[in-house]
Amino acid sequence: MKTVGEILILGIGNYLMGDEGVGVHLANRMEKAVLPAGVDVLDGGTGGFHLLEYFEDYACVILVDATLDGREPGTIRLIKPRFAADFPPAMSTHDIGLKDLVSALQLLGRMPEIDLFVVSIASVQQQGIVLTAEIEGVMPLLIEKVKELVLKNQAATSIDKAGGVKLVSVTL
């Protein structure tokens, strides 16, 4: 397996549908940030099987996506999905692609470590590239949480390479 980097930050969403594009907004902002070596950022758009190679190339993938889960808009949750069924039941407009992608990775035996940050949104706006005030207001916190997880995952990867010890679960 070709390794591009250790960790991929993958923002998912439709940039043209308001808050539904929160993952893409995050990716665009984090591409400008100074990140540790071995960490890459990708705007994954609306997901799907074209992202399969990225999941195969990285040991750890940190996904960021919107969810229509009925929680207060701007609620940030970290989920450690191991199976397609572990994704929230009310993912936004592209959940079938991501769930199918995870199932394919499992079948191929190429499942990386996946951490999923979901941000609760109130609705999917039909047009617009601007985030609502609630979602824009949590973007700094979301970026900080992603950066913290990157550092924890890098530490876990270093431990794994050095001594064979592997951190299985990370909670913030």
N, C-alpha and C positions, 0 to 999 in steps of 0.2 A: 504494500500500500504506500503510495506517494504521500508524504507529509508536507503540506504547505506551511502549517503552523500548528501550535499546540491548541490554541483556543480560537474559536470563531464566534463573534458576536453577530447574530443574524436577526435583523429587524424584518418582521413580516407585516404586510398590510397593504391596503390600497390607498395610496397617497391622495388620490382624487376624491376620497369619500370621508373627509373630515377626520374625526377621532379614530375611525377604523384604521387609519394609517399611522397610528402611534409608533409602531415598531419601525417603520420606514423613517419617520421623523427622528427617532432615537439614533438609528444607524447614520443618518446624514449628519447629525450633531457629533456623534462619536468618531466619525471619520476625520474630523478636524482636531480631535483631542490627541494629546500625547499619551500613547499606550505602551505598555511594556513590550519588549521583543517577543515574538511568537504569538502575538494577538492580532487578529485581523477582524475587520468589520465589513459586513456585506448587507446591502439593501436587497432583501430577498423578494420584494414585491408581494405578489399574492400566493407565493409558495408553489407547490407542485413538484412533479418528478424531476424538473430541470435542476432542483437543488440537491438531488441525490449525491452527486459527486462531492459536494461540499461536506456533507455528513460523513462521507467516506474518507475525506482528506484530513479531518481534524479529530483529535482525541476527545475534545470537549466542545460542545456547541451550546451557546447561551442564546436561546430564542427570546424574542420580545414581541408580544402580540396583544391585540385588543380582544376583549371578550364581552359578550352580552350575557352577563350572569345575574342581573338583577341587583347586584351590590351597588353601593354608593359610587357614582362616577369618580374615577381617580383612585379607587382602591387598587393597590399593588399587591399581588400575591406571587410567591415563588413556588413552583410545582416541580417535582422531580419525576417526569413521566418515563416509565419504563416500557409501557405498552400503549397502543393507540387508545385504549379505553381509559387511560389515565389523564387524557386531555379533558379539559372542561367540556361538559355536554353542550354548552351553548357558545362554542367558539364562533367568531365572526364569519364573514362571507366565504372564507376559504378553508374551513375546517376539514372538509373531506380530503383535500390534497395533502395536508399535513398528516392526518391520521393514516392515510394510505402510504405516505412516505415512510412513516415509522414502521408500519407493518412490513413494507418491503425490506427495510433495513434489518428487521428481525429475521425475516426469512433468509436473507443473504448472510446472516451472521456478522453484520458489519455495524452494529449499533454503537455509536459513540456515547460518552456520558452526555446527557442532555439535561439542561436546566431551563425551565420555561418561566419567564416573568409574564404574567398576564395583568393587563390594566383594564379595569371595568369601565365600560362606556355606557352611556344612556341609550344611544341609538346609532344607526349607521346613516350618516347624512348622505344624500344622493349626489351632491356635488360640493366641492370646496376643499382647498388645500390647507386651510387654517384649522388648528385645534381649538376646541372650546376652552373657555377660561379654566374649567375644572381640570382638564387634562394638561393644558399648558402649565398650570400651577404645580403639577406633580412631576414634571419632566426633570427638574434638577435632582429630586429625590430618586427618581428612577435611574438616572445616569449614575448617581452615587452608588446605588445598590448594585448595579451592573459592574461598576469598577471594583467594588468590594468583593464581589463573587469572582471576578477575574483573578484578583490577588490570592484568594483562597484556593481557587482551582490551580493556579500556578504553583503554589506551595505544595499542594497535593501531588501534582505531576512531578515536582522535584523530589519529593519523598519517595514516590513510586520508582523513579529512575535510580535513585541512590540506594534504596534499601529494600525494594520490593514491597513496601507497605503502601496500600492504596486506600485513600479516603473514599468511601462509598457514598456518603450523603453529606450535604452541606446545607445548613439552615441559617438564615440571617435573623 
